[in-house]
Amino acid sequence: MAPFCFTELINKETNKKVPYNLRIQEYPHYFITHRHNFIEFSYVIKGIGSEVVNNKKHILEPGVFSLILPYQVHTLYSEPDNPITFYVGAISMESFFASTGIWSGLDSLLFKSQDEMPVYSLFQGDMDERMKTIFSIMLESFDSNNAWSELMFRAKLLEALVLFDRNRTEEDNLTVNIIKSSTDIKSDFWSIVYYVQTNYNENINLKKLSAEFHLSTSYISTSFKKHIGENYLDFLNGIRIQNACALLTSTNMTITDVGYEVGYESYAAFYRMFYKRMGISAKVYKDNNK
């Protein structure tokens, strides 16, 4: 599977965890295939390129808004002589699914079935100018310490997401009934993903998830393969090894303790899985990343 790019959303100035971020970025040519545990959104303001999300390719040009859900594998290509410049932002899953999530209730807008909903949409003319204005205000609000800056950021991001959802629906001639039919069960699936992401060190198998969310084991298993591209057990092990890497490089815990901390019942099981996922032993990884 593609590697994880980030584990947390961090403010580079304060080095503290944040629920969302936004910046303007330029890619001169190529961005390695990767995935991460947060929602990513972007809006192209100049340049030409392409993006591949879960093996589906689309063109990137000025006016294209893209939405990438957590753990979706994606790659970005940019023309060397006309590199892409775009706004790129992120929202943590905690913002939607935690009890104190600032975006609680908006999961039905974003977490729709990607089989029916395209992951990008092109804005042109007046709508392109409107989206650029929205993102300009969002970036100004994100960089501001004003008391109302967070509220303004959230209001403008919501406006951008609503316009994006309307635009992609009209482009694909999708009916409201089709959208609504997929929303509830889709949101349940992403609730499961968030649950695993936050409880990875526990003994959570498909039967436990089935009982917790009142969904069949076959539905849960199929959904992981369909929407994330790997089966549930591989996804769980990926989360565990990802967190093990963080512990190995940021703490003084022994390798054995790290294995137990992320959910493995024995050193041998941790050793085998770490080597399988990373291609090197946990000891070598720790020594190389001191």
CYANA upper distance limits for C-alpha pairs under 8 A (distance plus 0.5 A):
  2 ALA  CA     33 THR  CA      6.71
  2 ALA  CA     34 HIS  CA      5.51
  2 ALA  CA     35 ARG  CA      6.96
  2 ALA  CA     73 VAL  CA      7.03
  3 PRO  CA     33 THR  CA      8.14
  3 PRO  CA     34 HIS  CA      5.70
  3 PRO  CA     35 ARG  CA      6.82
  4 PHE  CA     34 HIS  CA      6.28
  4 PHE  CA     35 ARG  CA      5.48
  4 PHE  CA     36 HIS  CA      5.57
  4 PHE  CA     37 ASN  CA      8.33
  4 PHE  CA    242 GLN  CA      7.97
  5 CYS  CA     34 HIS  CA      6.41
  5 CYS  CA     35 ARG  CA      6.40
  5 CYS  CA     36 HIS  CA      6.00
  6 PHE  CA     36 HIS  CA      6.16
  6 PHE  CA     37 ASN  CA      7.85
  7 THR  CA     36 HIS  CA      7.29
  7 THR  CA     37 ASN  CA      7.04
  7 THR  CA    242 GLN  CA      8.34
  8 GLU  CA     17 LYS  CA      7.31
  8 GLU  CA     37 ASN  CA      8.36
  8 GLU  CA     92 SER  CA      8.48
  9 LEU  CA     17 LYS  CA      6.15
  9 LEU  CA     18 VAL  CA      6.11
  9 LEU  CA     19 PRO  CA      7.29
  9 LEU  CA     20 TYR  CA      7.30
  9 LEU  CA     21 ASN  CA      7.84
  9 LEU  CA     90 ALA  CA      8.26
  9 LEU  CA     92 SER  CA      7.58
 10 ILE  CA     15 ASN  CA      6.33
 10 ILE  CA     16 LYS  CA      5.95
 10 ILE  CA     17 LYS  CA      5.04
 10 ILE  CA     18 VAL  CA      6.22
 11 ASN  CA     15 ASN  CA      5.64
 11 ASN  CA     16 LYS  CA      5.98
 11 ASN  CA     17 LYS  CA      6.83
 11 ASN  CA     18 VAL  CA      6.87
 11 ASN  CA     21 ASN  CA      8.26
 12 LYS  CA     16 LYS  CA      8.11
 19 PRO  CA     91 ILE  CA      6.42
 19 PRO  CA     92 SER  CA      5.82
 19 PRO  CA     94 GLU  CA      7.84
 19 PRO  CA     95 SER  CA      6.58
 20 TYR  CA     89 GLY  CA      7.72
 20 TYR  CA     90 ALA  CA      5.82
 20 TYR  CA     91 ILE  CA      4.86
 20 TYR  CA     92 SER  CA      6.67
 21 ASN  CA     89 GLY  CA      5.81
 21 ASN  CA     90 ALA  CA      5.92
 21 ASN  CA     91 ILE  CA      7.40
 21 ASN  CA    142 PHE  CA      7.70
 22 LEU  CA     87 TYR  CA      7.43
 22 LEU  CA     88 VAL  CA      6.24
 22 LEU  CA     89 GLY  CA      4.56
 22 LEU  CA     90 ALA  CA      7.16
 22 LEU  CA    138 MET  CA      8.35
 22 LEU  CA    139 LEU  CA      6.77
 22 LEU  CA    142 PHE  CA      7.43
 23 ARG  CA     87 TYR  CA      6.20
 23 ARG  CA     88 VAL  CA      6.15
 23 ARG  CA     89 GLY  CA      6.89
 23 ARG  CA    139 LEU  CA      7.24
 24 ILE  CA     85 THR  CA      7.56
 24 ILE  CA     86 PHE  CA      6.11
 24 ILE  CA     87 TYR  CA      4.95
 24 ILE  CA     88 VAL  CA      6.69
 25 GLN  CA     85 THR  CA      6.18
 25 GLN  CA     86 PHE  CA      6.13
 25 GLN  CA     87 TYR  CA      6.83
 25 GLN  CA     88 VAL  CA      7.33
 26 GLU  CA     83 PRO  CA      7.28
 26 GLU  CA     84 ILE  CA      6.15
 26 GLU  CA     85 THR  CA      4.83
 26 GLU  CA     86 PHE  CA      7.05
 27 TYR  CA     31 PHE  CA      7.85
 27 TYR  CA     78 SER  CA      6.85
 27 TYR  CA     83 PRO  CA      6.40
 27 TYR  CA     84 ILE  CA      6.15
 27 TYR  CA     85 THR  CA      7.21
 28 PRO  CA     78 SER  CA      6.69
 28 PRO  CA     79 GLU  CA      7.71
 28 PRO  CA     80 PRO  CA      6.11
 28 PRO  CA     82 ASN  CA      8.49
 28 PRO  CA     83 PRO  CA      5.43
 28 PRO  CA     84 ILE  CA      7.53
 29 HIS  CA     77 TYR  CA      6.32
 29 HIS  CA     78 SER  CA      4.87
 29 HIS  CA     79 GLU  CA      6.27
 29 HIS  CA     80 PRO  CA      5.61
 29 HIS  CA     83 PRO  CA      7.03
 30 TYR  CA     75 THR  CA      8.38
 30 TYR  CA     76 LEU  CA      6.38
 30 TYR  CA     77 TYR  CA      5.07
 30 TYR  CA     78 SER  CA      6.33
 31 PHE  CA     75 THR  CA      6.44
 31 PHE  CA     76 LEU  CA      5.55
 31 PHE  CA     77 TYR  CA      6.85
 32 ILE  CA     75 THR  CA      6.37
 32 ILE  CA     76 LEU  CA      7.72
 33 THR  CA     73 VAL  CA      7.24
 33 THR  CA     74 HIS  CA      6.01
 33 THR  CA     75 THR  CA      4.96
 33 THR  CA     76 LEU  CA      8.13
 34 HIS  CA     73 VAL  CA      6.12
 34 HIS  CA     74 HIS  CA      6.28
 34 HIS  CA     75 THR  CA      7.18
 35 ARG  CA     70 PRO  CA      7.76
 35 ARG  CA     71 TYR  CA      5.52
 35 ARG  CA     72 GLN  CA      6.21
 35 ARG  CA     73 VAL  CA      5.40
 35 ARG  CA     74 HIS  CA      6.89
 36 HIS  CA     70 PRO  CA      6.37
 36 HIS  CA     71 TYR  CA      5.67
 36 HIS  CA     72 GLN  CA      8.01
 37 ASN  CA     70 PRO  CA      5.21
 37 ASN  CA     71 TYR  CA      6.06
 37 ASN  CA     92 SER  CA      7.98
 37 ASN  CA     93 MET  CA      7.88
 38 PHE  CA     69 LEU  CA      7.40
 38 PHE  CA     70 PRO  CA      5.27
 38 PHE  CA     71 TYR  CA      8.07
 38 PHE  CA     90 ALA  CA      7.01
 38 PHE  CA     91 ILE  CA      6.33
 38 PHE  CA     92 SER  CA      5.21
 38 PHE  CA     93 MET  CA      6.14
 39 ILE  CA     67 LEU  CA      7.89
 39 ILE  CA     68 ILE  CA      6.33
 39 ILE  CA     69 LEU  CA      5.29
 39 ILE  CA     70 PRO  CA      5.70
 39 ILE  CA     90 ALA  CA      5.90
 39 ILE  CA     91 ILE  CA      5.64
 39 ILE  CA     92 SER  CA      6.81
 39 ILE  CA     93 MET  CA      7.60
 40 GLU  CA     67 LEU  CA      6.47
 40 GLU  CA     68 ILE  CA      5.60
 40 GLU  CA     69 LEU  CA      7.08
 40 GLU  CA     70 PRO  CA      8.20
 40 GLU  CA     88 VAL  CA      7.74
 40 GLU  CA     89 GLY  CA      6.24
 40 GLU  CA     90 ALA  CA      4.89
 40 GLU  CA     91 ILE  CA      7.10
 41 PHE  CA     65 PHE  CA      7.72
 41 PHE  CA     66 SER  CA      6.01
 41 PHE  CA     67 LEU  CA      5.06
 41 PHE  CA     68 ILE  CA      6.73
 41 PHE  CA     88 VAL  CA      6.36
 41 PHE  CA     89 GLY  CA      5.81
 41 PHE  CA     90 ALA  CA      6.62
 42 SER  CA     64 VAL  CA      8.49
 42 SER  CA     65 PHE  CA      6.09
 42 SER  CA     66 SER  CA      5.79
 42 SER  CA     67 LEU  CA      7.34
 42 SER  CA     86 PHE  CA      7.06
 42 SER  CA     87 TYR  CA      5.82
 42 SER  CA     88 VAL  CA      4.76
 42 SER  CA     89 GLY  CA      6.65
 43 TYR  CA     62 PRO  CA      8.25
 43 TYR  CA     63 GLY  CA      7.06
 43 TYR  CA     64 VAL  CA      6.16
 43 TYR  CA     65 PHE  CA      5.00
 43 TYR  CA     66 SER  CA      7.12
 43 TYR  CA     86 PHE  CA      5.88
 43 TYR  CA     87 TYR  CA      5.64
 43 TYR  CA     88 VAL  CA      7.16
 44 VAL  CA     60 LEU  CA      7.56
 44 VAL  CA     61 GLU  CA      6.64
 44 VAL  CA     62 PRO  CA      5.29
 44 VAL  CA     63 GLY  CA      6.10
 44 VAL  CA     64 VAL  CA      6.00
 44 VAL  CA     65 PHE  CA      7.26
 44 VAL  CA     84 ILE  CA      7.48
 44 VAL  CA     85 THR  CA      6.61
 44 VAL  CA     86 PHE  CA      4.67
 44 VAL  CA     87 TYR  CA      6.96
 45 ILE  CA     61 GLU  CA      8.11
 45 ILE  CA     62 PRO  CA      5.19
 45 ILE  CA     63 GLY  CA      6.84
 45 ILE  CA     84 ILE  CA      8.20
 45 ILE  CA     85 THR  CA      6.36
 45 ILE  CA     86 PHE  CA      5.72
 45 ILE  CA     87 TYR  CA      8.00
 45 ILE  CA    132 LYS  CA      8.15
 46 LYS  CA     61 GLU  CA      7.16
 46 LYS  CA     62 PRO  CA      5.47
 46 LYS  CA     83 PRO  CA      8.27
 46 LYS  CA     84 ILE  CA      6.21
 46 LYS  CA     85 THR  CA      5.80
 46 LYS  CA     86 PHE  CA      7.42
 47 GLY  CA     60 LEU  CA      8.47
 47 GLY  CA     61 GLU  CA      6.58
 47 GLY  CA     62 PRO  CA      7.18
 47 GLY  CA     78 SER  CA      8.13
 47 GLY  CA     79 GLU  CA      7.94
 47 GLY  CA     82 ASN  CA      5.52
 47 GLY  CA     83 PRO  CA      5.46
 47 GLY  CA     84 ILE  CA      4.52
 47 GLY  CA     85 THR  CA      6.66
 48 ILE  CA     59 ILE  CA      8.27
 48 ILE  CA     60 LEU  CA      6.23
 48 ILE  CA     61 GLU  CA      5.41
 48 ILE  CA     62 PRO  CA      8.06
 48 ILE  CA     78 SER  CA      6.63
 48 ILE  CA     79 GLU  CA      6.32
 48 ILE  CA     82 ASN  CA      6.57
 48 ILE  CA     83 PRO  CA      6.86
 48 ILE  CA     84 ILE  CA      6.17
 49 GLY  CA     59 ILE  CA      6.62
 49 GLY  CA     60 LEU  CA      5.38
 49 GLY  CA     61 GLU  CA      7.11
 49 GLY  CA     76 LEU  CA      8.01
 49 GLY  CA     77 TYR  CA      5.83
 49 GLY  CA     78 SER  CA      4.66
 49 GLY  CA     79 GLU  CA      5.95
 49 GLY  CA     83 PRO  CA      7.99
 49 GLY  CA     84 ILE  CA      7.14
 50 SER  CA     57 LYS  CA      7.41
 50 SER  CA     58 HIS  CA      6.19
 50 SER  CA     59 ILE  CA      4.83
 50 SER  CA     60 LEU  CA      5.22
 50 SER  CA     76 LEU  CA      6.52
 50 SER  CA     77 TYR  CA      5.70
 50 SER  CA     78 SER  CA      7.07
 51 GLU  CA     57 LYS  CA      6.11
 51 GLU  CA     58 HIS  CA      6.04
 51 GLU  CA     59 ILE  CA      6.92
 51 GLU  CA     60 LEU  CA      7.12
 51 GLU  CA     74 HIS  CA      7.55
 51 GLU  CA     75 THR  CA      6.18
 51 GLU  CA     76 LEU  CA      4.99
 51 GLU  CA     77 TYR  CA      6.63
 52 VAL  CA     56 LYS  CA      5.74
 52 VAL  CA     57 LYS  CA      4.72
 52 VAL  CA     58 HIS  CA      7.00
 52 VAL  CA     74 HIS  CA      5.79
 52 VAL  CA     75 THR  CA      5.70
 52 VAL  CA     76 LEU  CA      7.05
 53 VAL  CA     57 LYS  CA      6.94
 53 VAL  CA     68 ILE  CA      8.00
 53 VAL  CA     72 GLN  CA      7.18
 53 VAL  CA     73 VAL  CA      6.31
 53 VAL  CA     74 HIS  CA      4.86
 53 VAL  CA     75 THR  CA      7.28
 54 ASN  CA     72 GLN  CA      6.54
 54 ASN  CA     73 VAL  CA      5.74
 54 ASN  CA     74 HIS  CA      6.73
 54 ASN  CA    229 GLY  CA      8.12
 55 ASN  CA     73 VAL  CA      8.38
 55 ASN  CA     74 HIS  CA      8.27
 58 HIS  CA    120 TYR  CA      8.36
 60 LEU  CA     64 VAL  CA      6.60
 61 GLU  CA     84 ILE  CA      8.28
 63 GLY  CA    122 LEU  CA      5.85
 63 GLY  CA    123 PHE  CA      5.24
 63 GLY  CA    124 GLN  CA      6.62
 63 GLY  CA    128 ASP  CA      6.08
 64 VAL  CA    120 TYR  CA      7.16
 64 VAL  CA    121 SER  CA      6.06
 64 VAL  CA    122 LEU  CA      4.88
 64 VAL  CA    123 PHE  CA      6.68
 65 PHE  CA    120 TYR  CA      5.93
 65 PHE  CA    121 SER  CA      5.88
 65 PHE  CA    122 LEU  CA      6.88
 65 PHE  CA    123 PHE  CA      8.11
 65 PHE  CA    164 PHE  CA      7.58
 66 SER  CA    119 VAL  CA      6.25
 66 SER  CA    120 TYR  CA      4.72
 66 SER  CA    121 SER  CA      7.20
 67 LEU  CA    119 VAL  CA      5.79
 67 LEU  CA    120 TYR  CA      6.68
 68 ILE  CA     72 GLN  CA      7.10
 68 ILE  CA    119 VAL  CA      7.18
 69 LEU  CA    111 PHE  CA      8.15
 70 PRO  CA     93 MET  CA      8.43
 71 TYR  CA    228 ILE  CA      6.58
 72 GLN  CA    227 HIS  CA      8.08
 72 GLN  CA    228 ILE  CA      6.22
 72 GLN  CA    229 GLY  CA      8.30
 73 VAL  CA    228 ILE  CA      8.31
 78 SER  CA     82 ASN  CA      7.89
 78 SER  CA     83 PRO  CA      5.81
 78 SER  CA     84 ILE  CA      6.26
 79 GLU  CA     83 PRO  CA      5.71
 79 GLU  CA     84 ILE  CA      7.85
 87 TYR  CA    135 PHE  CA      7.81
 91 ILE  CA     95 SER  CA      7.35
 92 SER  CA     96 PHE  CA      8.07
 93 MET  CA     97 PHE  CA      6.71
 93 MET  CA     98 ALA  CA      8.29
 93 MET  CA    194 TYR  CA      7.21
 94 GLU  CA     98 ALA  CA      5.31
 94 GLU  CA    101 GLY  CA      6.36
 94 GLU  CA    194 TYR  CA      8.29
 95 SER  CA    100 THR  CA      8.06
 95 SER  CA    101 GLY  CA      4.55
 95 SER  CA    102 ILE  CA      5.66
 95 SER  CA    103 TRP  CA      5.73
 95 SER  CA    104 SER  CA      7.16
 96 PHE  CA    101 GLY  CA      5.64
 96 PHE  CA    102 ILE  CA      7.27
 96 PHE  CA    103 TRP  CA      5.39
 96 PHE  CA    104 SER  CA      5.07
 96 PHE  CA    105 GLY  CA      7.59
 96 PHE  CA    106 LEU  CA      7.53
 96 PHE  CA    107 ASP  CA      6.80
 97 PHE  CA    101 GLY  CA      6.62
 97 PHE  CA    104 SER  CA      6.88
 97 PHE  CA    191 SER  CA      7.14
 97 PHE  CA    194 TYR  CA      7.52
 98 ALA  CA    104 SER  CA      8.24
 99 SER  CA    104 SER  CA      8.37
100 THR  CA    104 SER  CA      8.21
103 TRP  CA    107 ASP  CA      8.20
106 LEU  CA    110 LEU  CA      7.41
107 ASP  CA    111 PHE  CA      5.99
107 ASP  CA    187 SER  CA      6.87
108 SER  CA    112 LYS  CA      7.07
108 SER  CA    183 THR  CA      6.14
108 SER  CA    184 ASP  CA      7.54
108 SER  CA    187 SER  CA      6.80
109 LEU  CA    161 LEU  CA      8.50
109 LEU  CA    162 VAL  CA      8.32
109 LEU  CA    165 ASP  CA      8.16
111 PHE  CA    183 THR  CA      7.61
111 PHE  CA    186 LYS  CA      6.78
111 PHE  CA    187 SER  CA      6.32
111 PHE  CA    190 TRP  CA      7.72
112 LYS  CA    116 GLU  CA      8.48
112 LYS  CA    117 MET  CA      7.42
112 LYS  CA    179 ILE  CA      7.83
112 LYS  CA    182 SER  CA      6.88
112 LYS  CA    183 THR  CA      5.85
112 LYS  CA    186 LYS  CA      6.40
112 LYS  CA    187 SER  CA      7.78
113 SER  CA    117 MET  CA      6.62
113 SER  CA    182 SER  CA      6.54
113 SER  CA    183 THR  CA      7.65
113 SER  CA    186 LYS  CA      6.69
114 GLN  CA    118 PRO  CA      6.77
114 GLN  CA    119 VAL  CA      7.50
114 GLN  CA    227 HIS  CA      8.18
116 GLU  CA    174 LEU  CA      8.49
116 GLU  CA    179 ILE  CA      8.31
117 MET  CA    168 ARG  CA      7.87
117 MET  CA    169 THR  CA      7.82
118 PRO  CA    168 ARG  CA      7.07
118 PRO  CA    172 ASP  CA      8.40
120 TYR  CA    168 ARG  CA      7.54
121 SER  CA    164 PHE  CA      7.13
121 SER  CA    167 ASN  CA      7.01
121 SER  CA    168 ARG  CA      5.78
121 SER  CA    171 GLU  CA      8.32
122 LEU  CA    167 ASN  CA      8.34
123 PHE  CA    127 MET  CA      6.15
123 PHE  CA    128 ASP  CA      5.32
123 PHE  CA    131 MET  CA      8.33
123 PHE  CA    167 ASN  CA      8.30
124 GLN  CA    128 ASP  CA      5.18
124 GLN  CA    129 GLU  CA      8.32
125 GLY  CA    129 GLU  CA      7.07
126 ASP  CA    130 ARG  CA      6.66
127 MET  CA    131 MET  CA      6.68
128 ASP  CA    132 LYS  CA      6.72
129 GLU  CA    133 THR  CA      6.70
130 ARG  CA    134 ILE  CA      6.73
131 MET  CA    135 PHE  CA      6.73
131 MET  CA    160 ALA  CA      7.21
132 LYS  CA    136 SER  CA      6.55
133 THR  CA    137 ILE  CA      6.77
134 ILE  CA    138 MET  CA      6.69
134 ILE  CA    156 LYS  CA      6.42
134 ILE  CA    157 LEU  CA      8.18
134 ILE  CA    159 GLU  CA      8.40
134 ILE  CA    160 ALA  CA      7.40
135 PHE  CA    139 LEU  CA      6.60
135 PHE  CA    156 LYS  CA      8.05
135 PHE  CA    157 LEU  CA      8.34
136 SER  CA    140 GLU  CA      6.74
137 ILE  CA    141 SER  CA      6.54
137 ILE  CA    153 PHE  CA      7.96
137 ILE  CA    156 LYS  CA      7.93
138 MET  CA    142 PHE  CA      6.53
138 MET  CA    152 MET  CA      7.71
138 MET  CA    153 PHE  CA      5.36
138 MET  CA    156 LYS  CA      6.68
138 MET  CA    157 LEU  CA      7.51
139 LEU  CA    143 ASP  CA      6.71
139 LEU  CA    153 PHE  CA      8.26
140 GLU  CA    144 SER  CA      6.67
141 SER  CA    145 ASN  CA      8.43
141 SER  CA    146 ASN  CA      8.32
141 SER  CA    149 SER  CA      5.18
141 SER  CA    150 GLU  CA      7.17
141 SER  CA    152 MET  CA      6.97
141 SER  CA    153 PHE  CA      6.06
142 PHE  CA    149 SER  CA      7.17
142 PHE  CA    150 GLU  CA      7.44
142 PHE  CA    153 PHE  CA      6.93
144 SER  CA    149 SER  CA      6.67
145 ASN  CA    149 SER  CA      7.14
148 TRP  CA    152 MET  CA      6.73
149 SER  CA    153 PHE  CA      6.59
150 GLU  CA    154 ARG  CA      6.71
151 LEU  CA    155 ALA  CA      6.61
152 MET  CA    156 LYS  CA      6.64
153 PHE  CA    157 LEU  CA      6.56
154 ARG  CA    158 LEU  CA      6.55
155 ALA  CA    159 GLU  CA      6.79
156 LYS  CA    160 ALA  CA      6.69
157 LEU  CA    161 LEU  CA      6.65
158 LEU  CA    162 VAL  CA      6.62
159 GLU  CA    163 LEU  CA      6.71
160 ALA  CA    164 PHE  CA      6.56
161 LEU  CA    165 ASP  CA      6.56
162 VAL  CA    166 ARG  CA      6.67
163 LEU  CA    167 ASN  CA      6.51
164 PHE  CA    168 ARG  CA      6.64
165 ASP  CA    169 THR  CA      6.60
166 ARG  CA    170 GLU  CA      6.74
167 ASN  CA    171 GLU  CA      6.63
168 ARG  CA    172 ASP  CA      6.71
169 THR  CA    173 ASN  CA      6.42
169 THR  CA    174 LEU  CA      5.77
169 THR  CA    175 THR  CA      8.13
170 GLU  CA    174 LEU  CA      7.10
174 LEU  CA    178 ILE  CA      7.35
174 LEU  CA    179 ILE  CA      7.92
175 THR  CA    179 ILE  CA      7.14
176 VAL  CA    180 LYS  CA      6.70
177 ASN  CA    181 SER  CA      6.60
178 ILE  CA    182 SER  CA      7.21
179 ILE  CA    183 THR  CA      6.91
180 LYS  CA    184 ASP  CA      8.03
182 SER  CA    186 LYS  CA      6.44
183 THR  CA    187 SER  CA      6.60
184 ASP  CA    188 ASP  CA      6.89
185 ILE  CA    189 PHE  CA      6.91
186 LYS  CA    190 TRP  CA      7.07
187 SER  CA    191 SER  CA      6.67
188 ASP  CA    192 ILE  CA      6.91
188 ASP  CA    213 PHE  CA      8.01
189 PHE  CA    193 VAL  CA      6.97
189 PHE  CA    220 ILE  CA      7.74
189 PHE  CA    223 SER  CA      7.76
190 TRP  CA    194 TYR  CA      6.68
191 SER  CA    195 TYR  CA      6.61
192 ILE  CA    196 VAL  CA      6.72
192 ILE  CA    209 LEU  CA      7.87
192 ILE  CA    213 PHE  CA      8.04
193 VAL  CA    197 GLN  CA      6.60
194 TYR  CA    198 THR  CA      6.74
195 TYR  CA    199 ASN  CA      6.47
196 VAL  CA    200 TYR  CA      5.67
196 VAL  CA    204 ILE  CA      8.16
196 VAL  CA    236 LEU  CA      7.59
197 GLN  CA    239 ILE  CA      7.23
199 ASN  CA    204 ILE  CA      8.36
200 TYR  CA    204 ILE  CA      7.86
200 TYR  CA    236 LEU  CA      7.03
200 TYR  CA    239 ILE  CA      7.30
200 TYR  CA    240 ARG  CA      6.76
200 TYR  CA    262 VAL  CA      7.39
200 TYR  CA    263 GLY  CA      7.23
201 ASN  CA    240 ARG  CA      7.53
201 ASN  CA    261 GLU  CA      7.05
201 ASN  CA    262 VAL  CA      5.06
201 ASN  CA    263 GLY  CA      4.29
201 ASN  CA    264 TYR  CA      8.07
202 GLU  CA    263 GLY  CA      6.24
203 ASN  CA    263 GLY  CA      7.67
204 ILE  CA    208 LYS  CA      6.36
204 ILE  CA    209 LEU  CA      7.32
205 ASN  CA    209 LEU  CA      6.92
206 LEU  CA    210 SER  CA      6.50
206 LEU  CA    217 THR  CA      6.15
206 LEU  CA    220 ILE  CA      7.87
206 LEU  CA    221 SER  CA      7.96
206 LEU  CA    232 TYR  CA      8.33
207 LYS  CA    211 ALA  CA      6.79
207 LYS  CA    217 THR  CA      6.79
208 LYS  CA    212 GLU  CA      6.58
209 LEU  CA    213 PHE  CA      6.49
209 LEU  CA    214 HIS  CA      8.40
209 LEU  CA    215 LEU  CA      8.33
209 LEU  CA    217 THR  CA      8.15
210 SER  CA    214 HIS  CA      5.84
210 SER  CA    215 LEU  CA      5.47
210 SER  CA    216 SER  CA      5.99
210 SER  CA    217 THR  CA      6.02
210 SER  CA    220 ILE  CA      8.02
211 ALA  CA    215 LEU  CA      7.69
215 LEU  CA    219 TYR  CA      7.27
215 LEU  CA    220 ILE  CA      7.49
216 SER  CA    220 ILE  CA      6.94
217 THR  CA    221 SER  CA      6.51
218 SER  CA    222 THR  CA      6.48
219 TYR  CA    223 SER  CA      6.45
220 ILE  CA    224 PHE  CA      6.90
221 SER  CA    225 LYS  CA      7.17
221 SER  CA    231 ASN  CA      6.91
221 SER  CA    232 TYR  CA      6.50
222 THR  CA    226 LYS  CA      6.49
222 THR  CA    231 ASN  CA      8.17
223 SER  CA    227 HIS  CA      6.26
223 SER  CA    228 ILE  CA      8.22
224 PHE  CA    228 ILE  CA      5.81
224 PHE  CA    229 GLY  CA      7.06
224 PHE  CA    230 GLU  CA      6.63
224 PHE  CA    231 ASN  CA      6.08
224 PHE  CA    232 TYR  CA      6.30
224 PHE  CA    235 PHE  CA      8.48
225 LYS  CA    229 GLY  CA      5.06
225 LYS  CA    230 GLU  CA      5.07
225 LYS  CA    231 ASN  CA      5.46
225 LYS  CA    232 TYR  CA      7.90
226 LYS  CA    230 GLU  CA      8.24
230 GLU  CA    234 ASP  CA      6.75
230 GLU  CA    235 PHE  CA      6.86
231 ASN  CA    235 PHE  CA      6.78
232 TYR  CA    236 LEU  CA      6.68
233 LEU  CA    237 ASN  CA      6.67
234 ASP  CA    238 GLY  CA      6.55
235 PHE  CA    239 ILE  CA      6.86
236 LEU  CA    240 ARG  CA      6.78
237 ASN  CA    241 ILE  CA      6.56
237 ASN  CA    273 MET  CA      7.95
238 GLY  CA    242 GLN  CA      6.49
238 GLY  CA    277 ARG  CA      7.90
239 ILE  CA    243 ASN  CA      6.82
240 ARG  CA    244 ALA  CA      6.59
240 ARG  CA    262 VAL  CA      5.89
240 ARG  CA    263 GLY  CA      7.52
241 ILE  CA    245 CYS  CA      6.64
241 ILE  CA    262 VAL  CA      8.10
241 ILE  CA    273 MET  CA      8.28
241 ILE  CA    274 PHE  CA      6.72
241 ILE  CA    277 ARG  CA      7.98
242 GLN  CA    246 ALA  CA      7.14
243 ASN  CA    247 LEU  CA      6.80
243 ASN  CA    262 VAL  CA      7.37
244 ALA  CA    248 LEU  CA      6.56
244 ALA  CA    258 VAL  CA      6.63
244 ALA  CA    259 GLY  CA      7.54
244 ALA  CA    262 VAL  CA      6.81
245 CYS  CA    249 THR  CA      6.85
245 CYS  CA    285 TYR  CA      8.38
245 CYS  CA    286 LYS  CA      8.42
246 ALA  CA    250 SER  CA      6.50
247 LEU  CA    251 THR  CA      5.95
247 LEU  CA    253 MET  CA      7.85
247 LEU  CA    258 VAL  CA      7.21
248 LEU  CA    252 ASN  CA      7.86
248 LEU  CA    253 MET  CA      7.54
248 LEU  CA    255 ILE  CA      7.73
248 LEU  CA    258 VAL  CA      7.65
248 LEU  CA    282 ALA  CA      8.35
248 LEU  CA    285 TYR  CA      8.42
248 LEU  CA    286 LYS  CA      6.06
249 THR  CA    286 LYS  CA      6.57
249 THR  CA    289 ASN  CA      6.58
249 THR  CA    290 LYS  CA      6.59
253 MET  CA    257 ASP  CA      6.61
253 MET  CA    258 VAL  CA      6.75
254 THR  CA    258 VAL  CA      6.72
255 ILE  CA    259 GLY  CA      6.79
255 ILE  CA    282 ALA  CA      7.40
255 ILE  CA    283 LYS  CA      7.56
256 THR  CA    260 TYR  CA      7.00
256 THR  CA    266 SER  CA      8.49
256 THR  CA    267 TYR  CA      6.10
257 ASP  CA    261 GLU  CA      6.48
258 VAL  CA    262 VAL  CA      6.80
259 GLY  CA    263 GLY  CA      7.09
259 GLY  CA    264 TYR  CA      6.00
259 GLY  CA    265 GLU  CA      8.24
259 GLY  CA    266 SER  CA      7.81
259 GLY  CA    267 TYR  CA      6.78
259 GLY  CA    270 PHE  CA      5.94
260 TYR  CA    264 TYR  CA      5.54
260 TYR  CA    265 GLU  CA      6.56
260 TYR  CA    266 SER  CA      7.46
260 TYR  CA    267 TYR  CA      8.11
264 TYR  CA    269 ALA  CA      6.93
264 TYR  CA    270 PHE  CA      6.28
265 GLU  CA    269 ALA  CA      7.57
265 GLU  CA    270 PHE  CA      8.41
266 SER  CA    270 PHE  CA      6.95
267 TYR  CA    271 TYR  CA      6.48
268 ALA  CA    272 ARG  CA      6.68
269 ALA  CA    273 MET  CA      6.75
270 PHE  CA    274 PHE  CA      6.43
271 TYR  CA    275 TYR  CA      6.66
271 TYR  CA    281 SER  CA      7.21
271 TYR  CA    282 ALA  CA      7.36
272 ARG  CA    276 LYS  CA      6.61
273 MET  CA    277 ARG  CA      6.62
274 PHE  CA    278 MET  CA      6.32
274 PHE  CA    279 GLY  CA      8.11
274 PHE  CA    280 ILE  CA      7.91
274 PHE  CA    281 SER  CA      6.92
274 PHE  CA    282 ALA  CA      6.84
275 TYR  CA    279 GLY  CA      5.39
275 TYR  CA    280 ILE  CA      5.46
275 TYR  CA    281 SER  CA      5.55
275 TYR  CA    282 ALA  CA      7.68
276 LYS  CA    280 ILE  CA      8.36
280 ILE  CA    284 VAL  CA      6.89
280 ILE  CA    285 TYR  CA      7.08
281 SER  CA    285 TYR  CA      6.72
282 ALA  CA    286 LYS  CA      6.57
283 LYS  CA    287 ASP  CA      6.63
284 VAL  CA    288 ASN  CA      6.50
285 TYR  CA    289 ASN  CA      6.68
286 LYS  CA    290 LYS  CA      6.64
